[in-house]
Amino acid sequence: MAKYAVISLNGRQYKVSEGEEILVDLITGSKAEANTLLLVDGDKVSVGKPELKDAKIKFKVVSALEKGEKVEIVKYRAKSRYRRKMGFRPQVTRLLVEKIS
């Protein structure tokens, strides 16, 4: 089994492993601080209540500002010829998980 962790970052949860790149909501600072909720290292599983204090995840910011996938919003009302289509691309940050300890 591989080493991975479940973290909470900006109100969302992500499953990460070492050497993996993840896309998260835009981070407006130089450091990304995450709370570790679960840590799995082979057969050893550590569950936080609600978080693990001794587990640290080290990130490297690969790209501070990118655009995510397009999100389309469609409004429709029946029998009234009302249709609206709108879309946007959210701003995201790309992080590289360097070390899980």
C-alpha positions in Angstrom: 0.0 0.0 0.0 1.1 3.5 -0.6 1.4 6.5 1.7 -1.4 9.0 1.4 -3.3 11.5 3.5 -6.7 13.2 3.5 -6.4 16.9 4.1 -8.7 19.8 4.6 -7.7 23.0 2.7 -9.9 26.1 2.3 -13.0 24.2 3.4 -12.6 21.3 1.0 -11.1 17.8 1.5 -8.5 16.2 -0.8 -6.8 12.8 -0.9 -3.1 13.4 -1.6 0.1 11.4 -1.9 3.7 12.4 -2.3 4.7 13.7 -5.7 1.1 14.4 -6.8 -0.2 17.7 -8.1 -3.6 18.9 -7.0 -5.8 21.8 -8.1 -7.3 23.8 -5.2 -9.3 27.0 -4.9 -7.3 30.2 -5.3 -4.9 30.7 -2.3 -4.2 34.3 -1.7 -0.9 33.9 0.3 2.5 32.5 -0.1 1.9 29.5 2.1 -0.7 26.7 1.8 -1.6 25.4 5.3 -3.7 22.2 5.4 -5.2 20.3 8.3 -4.5 16.5 8.1 -7.6 14.5 8.8 -6.3 11.0 8.0 -2.8 9.5 7.4 -2.2 6.0 5.9 1.3 4.6 5.8 1.2 1.0 4.6 -0.8 -0.9 7.2 -0.7 1.9 9.8 -3.8 4.2 9.8 -4.0 7.3 11.9 -7.4 9.1 12.2 -7.7 12.6 13.6 -10.4 13.7 16.0 -10.9 16.0 14.1 -7.3 16.5 12.9 -3.9 15.1 13.5 -1.5 17.5 15.2 1.7 15.7 14.5 1.2 15.0 10.8 2.6 17.7 8.4 2.1 18.1 4.7 4.7 20.1 2.7 3.5 21.8 -0.4 5.2 23.7 -3.2 3.2 26.2 -5.3 3.7 25.2 -9.0 1.3 27.8 -10.4 -0.2 30.5 -8.3 -3.0 31.4 -10.7 -4.7 29.2 -13.3 -8.2 29.0 -14.7 -10.1 25.8 -13.9 -12.6 24.0 -16.0 -15.6 25.9 -17.3 -18.7 25.8 -15.2 -22.0 26.4 -17.1 -25.1 27.8 -15.4 -28.5 27.3 -17.1 -31.7 28.9 -15.9 -35.0 27.7 -17.4 -38.6 28.3 -16.6 -41.3 26.2 -18.2 -44.0 27.6 -20.5 -42.6 31.2 -20.4 -39.9 31.1 -23.1 -37.3 32.0 -20.4 -33.8 30.6 -20.9 -30.5 31.9 -19.7 -27.1 30.4 -20.2 -24.0 31.7 -18.5 -20.6 30.3 -17.6 -17.4 31.1 -15.8 -13.9 29.6 -15.2 -12.9 29.6 -11.5 -9.4 30.7 -10.5 -7.3 27.8 -9.0 -3.9 27.2 -7.6 -1.8 24.2 -8.6 0.1 22.6 -5.6 2.8 19.9 -5.6 2.8 17.6 -2.5 6.4 17.3 -1.7 6.4 15.4 1.6 4.0 13.7 4.0 5.4 13.3 7.5 
